[in-house]
């Protein structure tokens, strides 16, 4: 084999290896943003701290549209607590059955055609936030893109702990801890770039 042929082979091999291992920039694709009144905060890192007033706020994000033909259904999962220990559950390359808040049977029931009435603090369960159509949704549709992406939003206004429901304005919480996760490739595994750990400082 000539030196030119060897060089060409090595270039093609190297490019194929690079292409196969390159990680998608899911975090940027999510377009995750928190809005409270006129205040907008873009989430740009896998762990971020934000400051909010003790008032209702909204979370905006992008997600792939459901594909009924292929039976691929996409959703965001939200785990919330007043204890930062929930962060330790989420490490790259852990499967759902290794994570207490994502394992089988941990999705919390909610209305079929509207948002959760309140955010539950629970380190053993998660909110399942999706949009299929106006009759089947737990988020509000903001826009549809031609590339099969939809932009959704949901509100955070009331919190629930066991049987107690508290409006955010009347709470005495100073810090809240959220993990926002989208299993983008639907492989039931937490991977780098698919989750964000949020610390919400309430003032």
C-alpha positions as CSV (number, residue, x, y, z in Angstrom):
1,X,0.0,0.0,0.0
2,X,1.4,3.4,-1.0
3,X,2.0,6.1,1.6
4,X,-0.8,8.2,0.0
5,X,-3.2,5.3,0.4
6,X,-2.2,4.8,4.0
7,X,-2.6,8.5,4.7
8,X,-6.1,8.5,3.1
9,X,-7.1,5.4,5.1
10,X,-5.9,7.0,8.4
11,X,-7.8,10.2,7.7
12,X,-11.1,8.4,6.9
13,X,-10.7,6.2,10.0
14,X,-9.9,9.1,12.3
15,X,-12.9,11.1,10.9
16,X,-15.2,8.2,11.4
17,X,-14.0,7.7,15.0
18,X,-14.5,11.4,15.8
19,X,-17.9,11.4,14.2
20,X,-19.1,8.4,16.2
21,X,-18.0,9.7,19.6
22,X,-18.9,13.3,19.2
23,X,-21.5,14.3,21.9
24,X,-24.5,16.3,20.8
25,X,-25.0,19.7,22.4
26,X,-28.3,18.8,24.1
27,X,-28.0,21.4,26.8
28,X,-28.0,24.2,24.2
29,X,-30.7,22.5,22.2
30,X,-33.0,22.5,25.2
31,X,-33.2,26.3,25.2
32,X,-33.9,26.1,28.9
33,X,-35.0,29.4,30.3
34,X,-36.7,30.7,33.5
35,X,-39.0,33.7,33.3
36,X,-40.5,35.7,36.1
37,X,-42.3,38.9,35.0
38,X,-39.8,40.7,32.7
39,X,-36.9,38.9,34.2
40,X,-35.5,36.1,31.9
41,X,-32.7,33.8,32.9
42,X,-31.1,31.5,30.4
43,X,-29.7,28.2,31.8
44,X,-26.3,27.7,30.1
45,X,-24.5,25.2,32.3
46,X,-25.3,21.7,33.7
47,X,-25.4,23.2,37.3
48,X,-26.6,26.7,37.8
49,X,-27.8,28.9,40.6
50,X,-30.5,31.5,40.0
51,X,-32.2,34.2,42.2
52,X,-36.0,34.7,42.0
53,X,-38.6,36.5,44.0
54,X,-41.1,34.5,46.0
55,X,-43.6,34.7,43.1
56,X,-44.8,32.5,40.3
57,X,-42.3,31.7,37.6
58,X,-42.3,29.8,34.3
59,X,-39.9,27.3,32.8
60,X,-39.5,27.2,29.0
61,X,-37.8,24.5,27.0
62,X,-37.5,22.8,23.7
63,X,-38.2,19.1,23.1
64,X,-38.7,16.7,20.2
65,X,-42.3,16.3,19.0
66,X,-43.9,12.9,19.7
67,X,-43.8,10.4,16.8
68,X,-46.9,8.3,17.1
69,X,-46.0,6.2,14.1
70,X,-42.6,5.1,15.6
71,X,-44.1,5.2,19.1
72,X,-41.4,7.6,20.3
73,X,-42.8,9.8,23.0
74,X,-40.7,12.6,24.5
75,X,-41.1,14.3,27.9
76,X,-39.2,16.4,30.3
77,X,-38.7,15.0,33.8
78,X,-38.5,17.3,36.8
79,X,-37.3,16.2,40.3
80,X,-37.8,18.8,43.1
81,X,-36.8,18.9,46.7
82,X,-35.7,21.2,49.5
83,X,-32.7,19.0,50.0
84,X,-29.7,19.2,47.7
85,X,-29.1,15.4,48.1
86,X,-31.3,14.9,45.0
87,X,-28.3,16.1,42.9
88,X,-26.3,13.0,43.9
89,X,-28.8,10.8,42.2
90,X,-27.9,12.2,38.8
91,X,-24.6,11.2,37.4
92,X,-23.8,10.4,33.7
93,X,-24.3,6.9,32.5
94,X,-26.6,5.8,35.2
95,X,-29.7,3.8,34.1
96,X,-33.2,4.7,35.3
97,X,-33.4,1.6,37.5
98,X,-30.3,2.9,39.4
99,X,-31.9,6.3,40.2
100,X,-34.6,6.4,43.0
101,X,-36.5,9.3,41.5
102,X,-36.6,7.8,37.9
103,X,-37.1,4.0,38.5
104,X,-40.2,2.3,37.4
105,X,-43.4,3.6,39.0
106,X,-42.0,6.9,40.2
107,X,-43.8,9.2,37.7
108,X,-46.3,11.2,39.6
109,X,-49.9,11.3,38.4
110,X,-51.2,14.6,37.1
111,X,-54.0,15.9,35.0
112,X,-54.1,14.5,31.4
113,X,-55.0,17.8,29.8
114,X,-53.2,20.4,31.9
115,X,-50.2,21.3,34.1
116,X,-49.5,19.8,37.5
117,X,-51.4,21.8,40.1
118,X,-48.3,22.1,42.3
119,X,-44.7,21.0,42.4
120,X,-44.2,18.0,44.7
121,X,-41.0,17.8,46.8
122,X,-40.0,14.2,46.7
123,X,-36.6,12.6,46.2
124,X,-38.3,9.3,45.2
125,X,-40.5,10.5,42.3
126,X,-40.6,12.8,39.3
127,X,-42.9,15.0,37.4
128,X,-43.5,13.8,33.8
129,X,-44.0,16.9,31.6
130,X,-45.1,16.4,28.0
131,X,-47.2,17.7,25.1
132,X,-49.0,15.5,22.7
133,X,-51.9,17.7,21.7
134,X,-54.3,20.0,23.4
135,X,-56.2,17.1,24.9
136,X,-53.1,15.3,26.2
137,X,-50.6,17.6,27.8
138,X,-48.9,18.7,31.0
139,X,-47.3,21.8,29.5
140,X,-48.4,24.7,27.4
141,X,-47.4,24.8,23.7
142,X,-45.5,28.0,22.8
143,X,-44.4,27.2,19.2
144,X,-43.8,24.4,16.7
145,X,-40.7,24.4,14.5
146,X,-40.3,22.8,11.1
147,X,-37.5,20.6,12.3
148,X,-39.9,18.6,14.6
149,X,-39.1,20.6,17.8
150,X,-41.8,22.1,20.0
151,X,-41.2,24.8,22.6
152,X,-43.2,24.3,25.8
153,X,-43.6,26.0,29.2
154,X,-44.9,25.1,32.6
155,X,-45.5,27.3,35.7
156,X,-44.2,26.9,39.2
157,X,-46.6,28.6,41.7
158,X,-47.6,26.1,44.4
159,X,-45.6,23.5,46.3
160,X,-46.9,20.3,47.8
161,X,-45.3,18.3,50.6
162,X,-47.3,15.2,51.5
163,X,-50.9,16.6,52.1
164,X,-49.8,20.2,52.5
165,X,-50.1,22.7,49.6
166,X,-48.3,26.1,49.9
167,X,-48.4,29.0,47.5
168,X,-44.8,30.2,46.8
169,X,-45.6,33.7,48.1
170,X,-46.6,32.3,51.5
171,X,-43.7,29.8,51.8
172,X,-40.7,30.2,54.1
173,X,-38.4,28.4,51.7
174,X,-35.1,30.1,50.9
175,X,-33.6,27.5,48.6
176,X,-35.2,24.9,46.2
177,X,-33.4,22.2,44.3
178,X,-34.5,21.0,40.9
179,X,-33.2,18.5,38.4
180,X,-34.5,19.0,34.9
181,X,-33.9,16.0,32.6
182,X,-34.8,15.0,29.0
183,X,-33.9,11.5,27.8
184,X,-33.3,12.8,24.3
185,X,-32.4,9.4,22.7
186,X,-35.0,7.5,24.8
187,X,-32.5,4.9,26.0
188,X,-33.6,5.1,29.7
189,X,-30.2,6.3,30.7
190,X,-29.0,9.6,32.2
191,X,-26.2,10.9,29.9
192,X,-24.0,13.9,29.9
193,X,-25.8,16.9,28.5
194,X,-29.3,15.6,29.2
195,X,-29.8,17.0,32.7
196,X,-29.5,20.3,34.5
197,X,-29.2,20.8,38.3
198,X,-30.8,24.1,39.4
199,X,-30.5,25.8,42.7
200,X,-33.2,28.4,43.1
201,X,-32.5,31.1,45.7
202,X,-35.8,32.8,46.8
203,X,-35.6,36.3,48.1
